[in-house]
């Protein structure tokens, strides 16, 4: 994996200005935001990667949760690990979802069968990623954690579930 240049970031100021040279790829559907981010990260580290809708959906198939069109952090790690990238997942949750909370939220949009498939898919993605050697650090990520990782050559991908936000 190609490393980012060391960032000269003053740690004593209340603001930090970072600029990434990451090629932009606009997702082509409303459910491929995660795979689009994976494509941009791949292109950042390998300029030979050709961004396309076909590659976007190939990555989507590799990381997609069963029964639901979106992707979870573990699923997004799979195509990156398979392509030879070192992936580090930092999360403050030992469980990516709480069964009761997620079932209640998902019940607004999905049938009970779709919810069970979603939960099954997340669990399977976790197993797939961990079996491939995904490094998981259980802690609340801080800005300094992100800066340290970026200085070590990592590119952060922050996941936001818009269905939870709205």
HUDA-V77422 format. One record per pair of residues at least 12 apart in sequence whose C-alpha atoms are under 7 Angstrom apart, sorted by the first residue. I is the first residue (numbers start at 1). J is the second residue. D is the distance in Angstrom with one decimal. If there is no record, write none. Layout:
i=I j=J d=D
i=I j=J d=D
This chain:
i=1 j=45 d=6.6
i=1 j=85 d=5.9
i=2 j=45 d=5.6
i=3 j=153 d=4.1
i=4 j=153 d=4.6
i=6 j=151 d=5.2
i=7 j=151 d=6.0
i=22 j=40 d=6.4
i=22 j=44 d=5.2
i=23 j=40 d=5.9
i=23 j=43 d=6.7
i=23 j=44 d=6.4
i=24 j=40 d=6.2
i=25 j=40 d=6.2
i=28 j=53 d=6.8
i=31 j=69 d=5.9
i=31 j=70 d=5.5
i=32 j=60 d=6.7
i=32 j=70 d=6.8
i=34 j=71 d=6.3
i=34 j=76 d=6.8
i=35 j=56 d=6.0
i=35 j=59 d=5.7
i=35 j=60 d=5.4
i=36 j=56 d=6.2
i=39 j=51 d=6.7
i=39 j=56 d=6.9
i=59 j=79 d=6.3
i=62 j=78 d=6.9
i=62 j=79 d=6.0
i=63 j=75 d=4.2
i=63 j=76 d=5.1
i=63 j=78 d=6.2
i=63 j=79 d=6.6
i=65 j=118 d=6.2
i=65 j=121 d=4.7
i=65 j=122 d=6.1
i=66 j=117 d=5.8
i=66 j=118 d=5.9
i=66 j=121 d=4.7
i=67 j=114 d=5.8
i=67 j=117 d=5.3
i=67 j=118 d=5.7
i=68 j=118 d=5.8
i=72 j=122 d=6.7
i=74 j=125 d=5.5
i=74 j=126 d=5.1
i=74 j=129 d=5.7
i=75 j=125 d=4.9
i=75 j=126 d=7.0
i=75 j=129 d=6.9
i=77 j=129 d=6.3
i=78 j=129 d=5.4
i=81 j=132 d=7.0
i=87 j=134 d=6.2
i=87 j=135 d=6.7
i=88 j=134 d=6.6
i=88 j=135 d=5.1
i=88 j=136 d=6.0
i=89 j=135 d=6.2
i=89 j=136 d=4.7
i=89 j=137 d=6.2
i=90 j=136 d=5.9
i=90 j=137 d=4.8
i=90 j=138 d=6.0
i=90 j=139 d=6.5
i=90 j=141 d=6.4
i=91 j=137 d=6.4
i=91 j=138 d=5.1
i=91 j=139 d=5.5
i=91 j=140 d=6.0
i=91 j=141 d=6.7
i=92 j=138 d=5.0
i=92 j=139 d=4.3
i=92 j=140 d=4.5
i=93 j=138 d=6.5
i=94 j=138 d=6.6
i=103 j=115 d=6.6
